[in-house]
Amino acid sequence: MKRIIFITVILLVACGYITVAYFKNLNPPGQHTSQVMRSIPANAAMVFEFPNDKSFYDIFKNNKLLAAISGKDNIDDLDTLRKILNPENNGEGLFNGQHLFISVHPADTGTALLITAVAPKNFNNKAFDLLKANKQLLISPYTVGKRKGYAIYIKPIKRRFYIINKGRGIYTGSFSNNLIQAAAGNEAEKTDYAISPTQQNNNSLANLYINYQQFNPLLKSYFTNDNSLPASVYGLAATGILSLNYKSDALMFNGTSSLTQGGRHGYLNVFINQKPVDNHLKNILPSTTAYYNGFALSNTKQFFTDLDKWQQNTGISKKESSLYANIKNETGVNIKQAFNLLAGNEFAVVTTRFQEKLAIVALKDGSKLLPHFLNISSGMSENSGKLNYDRLMYYLLGDAFGGFRKPYFMVIDNYLILAATYQEIQSYYESYMNRKFLTKTDGYSNFDNLMSQRGNICYFVHSKNARYVFRRGMRKQTYRSFNESEPGWQNVFGVSYQLTAAGNSFYTNFCIGANAKKDEDETLTVN
């Protein structure tokens, strides 16, 4: 069965490293970026661009974190591609040059990669004929519509690589026949991506382009169960340009994500008018946290105003108003007024390694909000109950709480805790009282030092804890390739993606940190 390549942003770097001898010597950086990006199919969620020089590959040659994320099998296969697609056997390859563009696309069996490059002006297409002398290859003509190229069967890995000439010096290659056919007929008038300025392009070690509207489809391609998805960008219409910063114990990308002009507004747009604030709620997340989505506000009044406007635009304000009126008539509680007055400036949605789903909301005064919640719920104890009204939290705080229909709740100090079952509430209460927090676990402080301490939106995945969730909801072959390799997931501590509002855009920080200490029981088997 065809191997499934589990792609993260770091696999893009890996693909670049091991295809150095094949795609080299592009035209000067920045000159053809827009042209290349327009040729890439629109369902690409990410495009990784990097300079094709020896110093770049030397940096990542022995990077254990890179190998852990990419998977050893994938590295071996693509390394074979690098070595044998070298007609003159000189270590240079067919395309000596500057920049490669590697895009990630959702596929029926997971994800697929597309490699795009611009050939130098003196490139001779007959160079492909020299590869026919290599007995490890079977090369045959390959045509898609008017686009001509080659189908190259690589005997050592028993896989076929397709490459076509798209004209104007643009060549595109992939192991996926479906993807190369889609790429052959794609030529947009403009790209969905923001393009990196030439100066930034020249100074960056590498660039990562992100199309947020394609993020959720890509993420879903890894899973059979949507409930296991570690993040959602809630239809955000935006594009990002991030630059790679290298550290020996982490791979870090920093840059800007800009809202698409005229694009559809999503839930995350509600945070655009906020300013960066210190993040404190992470200090009380349970030690079993697999992943969480955290949100922080500088101005709660502005947030609720913007949330109201967005809910009106999405057409749910009538149902929302009807629910509030019904609660007021039945209980006498003006829950929206009380909640907006007493809500603090942070909230988070958490999934634990046991697949418990929690929400934590900071409060200005928990003792004042508690009576209001008890009056609209079925009581469980003096500080807990089950809300009687469907989707109340969704209307109060937006899409992040869409999964909490009639949750159980508990007010602990100045925090509102929500969960689908009372057992989950009690489990968190024990963690809280015994101070069993994520921040106290081994390795967290080192990773936390890599993260921005101020921001508005944060996605975090704890590798060790998340694997218990992913084992249940991820495609088996994808999970196996990600988990059982050496190096593998056990060498990664965590992943974070942070957005900080800045005018009509978000400063963006993306970090993958190494696990300083590998446990012997890290690898989990797949049933």
Secondary structure, DSSP 8 states (H G I E B T S, - for coil): --------HHHHHHHHHHTTTTS---SSTTSSHHHHHHHS-TT-SEEEEEE-SHHHHHHHTT-HHHHHHH-HHHHHHHHHHHHHS-TT-SSS-S--SSEEEEEEEEETTEEEEEEEEE--TT--GGGGGGGGG-TTEEEEEEEETTEEEEEEEETTTTEEEEEEEEETTEEEEES-HHHHHHHHT---SS-SS----HHHHHH-S-EEEEEGGGHHHHHHTTBS-GGG-----TT--EEEEEEEEEETTEEEEEEEEEE-TT----GGGGGTT---EE--GGGGSBTTEEEEEEEE-S-HHHHHHHHHHHHHHHT-HHHHHHHHHHHHHHH---HHHHHHHHEEEEEEEEEETT--EEEEEEES-HHHHHHHHHHTEEEEETTEEEESSTTHHHHHH-GGGTT-SS-EEEEETTEEEEESSHHHHHHHHHHHHTT-BGGGSTTHHHHHTTS-SEESEEEEEEHHHHHHHHHHHB-HHHHHHHHSSSS-GGGEEEEEEEEEEETTEEEEEEEEEE-SS--TT------
